[in-house]
Amino acid sequence: MVLTRLPLTLIIVESALELVPRELWREPSIIATAKRRGKKPSEILLDMSLHYHAMKRYLRDWYKRGRPDIVHFILINALSSPLNYERLLNIYVHTIHGEIIGIDPSTRIPRNYNRFVGLMEQLLTRGKVPIDADKPLLQTLGMNIRELLRKEDFKEIILLDEKGKYMKLQELAKIVSSKKTAILIGGFQRGDFSSDTLSLATKTISIYPKALDAWIVVSRVIEAIERVYKIME
């Protein structure tokens, strides 16, 4: 029997979500996308499916960037979960450039990817969505990840990495139910976590010996906690 239901905090770290960097503003593929969208190159999201050649030519870590769809899948999955409906989920997005995005649990992320892109562009250029809201659904928080972790005073900070020590999902869920815990999950498609991100964790664990898509990891973790809390059985 679970006596308490501590909220889970998920932080999607090093997410491949960013506006087009300055060094690519004059690239033809970037200019074409911006013109089609009626925006400046500095106001659109970097997207590997559209800007692959420019990214590979000029960005050293190109393979880890330009995948806003990963964040899209994760947020749809997490915010639609019974755990979130029970108000037992806090979720933050940490971008590859270190910005922290706070997300109100009541936010309904657009299912349509193009609408999601527009929302993220507004967020990253204006700082919040809706722009004129006193209590925005999405906002950049003006702090780095270390400041966030320190402010929330987590007792455990668990990084999920296939290279970590294996732990059953049920054991992970029991940790979450017993102490204030943040779980860090990578929001990028390829490559390794930075040394700075690795240094944040009190534990680095694996739930499966091979790399999994981030949204699959999120769904498995949430489901395990819902079972421990007897929300879904």
ABEGO torsion letter per residue (X at the ends): XBABBBBBBBBBBGBBBBBBBAAAAABAAAAAAAAAAGBBAAABBBBAAAAAAAAAAABAAAAABGBAAAAAAAAAAAAABAAAAAGABBBBBBBAAGBBBBBBAABBBBABAAAAAAAAAAAAAAGBOBAABABBABBBAGBBAAAAAAAAGBABBBBBBAABBBBBAAAAAAAAAABBBBBBBBABABEBBBAAAAAABABBBBABABBBBAAAAAAAAAAAAAAAAGABX
